[in-house]
Amino acid sequence: MKAKDYGVHVSLMRFGIVLGKRGGALQQMITPFKWWMGSPLGSGNQWFSWIHEQDLVDIFLYLIKEKRSRGR
């Protein structure tokens, strides 16, 4: 936030787990199941916050291009 004092545009972002076909958390989460070592955790009805890698890229590009965006 100190960068704002120097006129730098600052955006604070918080995201869930990043998922994608060729990377992100999904690739690491699948590995134990490929080795027949994975198992369900809990009842299977739990949820977790996630975002697709392309959506994350699009958000970053928007914030770089759109100088009027504000908020935390």
C-alpha positions in Angstrom: 0.0 0.0 0.0 3.0 2.3 0.4 3.3 2.4 -3.4 0.1 4.5 -3.5 2.0 7.4 -1.9 4.1 7.5 -5.0 1.2 7.5 -7.4 1.4 3.8 -8.3 -1.9 2.1 -9.0 -2.4 -0.7 -6.4 -5.0 -3.5 -6.5 -5.4 -5.9 -3.6 -6.7 -9.3 -4.7 -7.4 -12.6 -3.0 -8.2 -15.8 -4.9 -8.9 -19.4 -4.1 -7.1 -22.4 -5.5 -6.0 -21.9 -9.1 -7.1 -24.8 -11.4 -6.2 -25.6 -14.9 -5.6 -28.6 -17.3 -1.8 -28.1 -17.7 -0.9 -26.7 -14.3 -2.1 -25.0 -11.2 -3.2 -26.9 -8.2 -5.3 -29.5 -10.1 -2.1 -31.1 -11.5 -0.7 -31.6 -8.0 -4.0 -32.8 -6.6 -4.4 -35.5 -9.2 -1.0 -37.1 -8.7 -1.9 -39.2 -5.6 -5.0 -40.6 -7.3 -2.9 -41.7 -10.3 -0.8 -43.7 -7.9 -4.0 -45.2 -6.3 -3.2 -43.4 -3.1 -5.9 -40.8 -3.1 -9.1 -40.9 -1.2 -12.1 -38.7 -0.6 -11.7 -36.3 2.3 -14.9 -36.0 4.4 -18.4 -36.5 3.0 -17.7 -35.1 -0.4 -20.1 -32.3 0.2 -17.5 -29.7 1.2 -16.7 -26.8 -1.1 -13.6 -24.8 -1.7 -13.0 -21.5 -3.5 -11.3 -21.9 -6.9 -10.6 -20.0 -10.0 -9.6 -21.2 -13.5 -6.1 -20.1 -14.6 -7.4 -18.2 -17.7 -9.9 -16.2 -15.6 -7.0 -15.2 -13.3 -5.0 -14.0 -16.3 -8.0 -12.1 -17.6 -8.4 -10.3 -14.3 -4.7 -9.3 -14.2 -4.9 -8.0 -17.8 -8.0 -6.0 -17.0 -6.4 -4.4 -13.9 -3.2 -3.5 -15.9 -5.3 -1.9 -18.7 -8.1 -0.3 -16.6 -6.6 2.6 -14.6 -9.9 3.6 -13.1 -10.5 0.4 -11.2 -10.5 0.9 -7.4 -11.3 -1.1 -4.3 -9.9 -3.7 -2.0 
